[in-house]
Amino acid sequence: MPSTFSVFYDGQFWVGVLEITDGSSVRAARHVFGAEPTNAELEEFAVKHSGALFDRALAAPAVPAGTRPTATVNPKRLARMAAREQAARPLTSAAQDALRLAHEQAGHENRAAAKRRRAEAAEQQRAEAIRKRKAKRRGH
């Protein structure tokens, strides 16, 4: 599975996005660095946290990759195009879709968990009120 890790400035923070392409779909995960990371910080991040980032990307929902034209290209032109892409690597729309879907999915899960916690707290309150009412009735 080919993957790319891009670091870019999103207007507020420096963000790293890992894109994993498997066949016709793309999965993505991001890491917010905050301040601009140095090469040493990026290397340390790759050594310590790349496994967790890969796990998050693989757990993210897959999004169909856009169709890219494939044609025979002169190797020199291909090298120039690769250098140009390395100089300014934008976030792909498929990666943005994958990140958006993962964010929405996490939001749904968080809302469901919060609803469950509220219901449990309300049930505990009701049980406590019933217990107090019985204790008061018994004269305790």
Disulfide bonds with the S-S distance in Angstrom:
none
